[in-house]
Amino acid sequence: TYIVNFDSKQWPTDESLDSLQQIFGQTFYRVNRQFLVNRKAVRHVSKYFARKLLVEVRIDFPDKLIISKARASDFLKWIRSQ
């Protein structure tokens, strides 16, 4: 597990994503099994295949952040509650 900041610097951590989600609270959202994303890092959200969402972030990040169709409405509520 790595924590990546807005300068794209990475730090390893022994914490699980579940633990980090509890620590960071509503500021972060569990996008999928691999990623938590900070609300301030979200640049753009667009529709993706099969009613999924594609999240573009403000940092240089090689992986696509894809939200399943089952979690899409929950994510949109979270992002709008800024």
Buried (B, 14 or more C-beta within 10 A) or exposed (E): EEEBEEEEEEEEEEEEBEEBBEEEEEEBBBBBEEBBBBEEBBEEBEEBEEEBBBBEBEEEBEEEBBBBEEBBEEBEEBBEEE
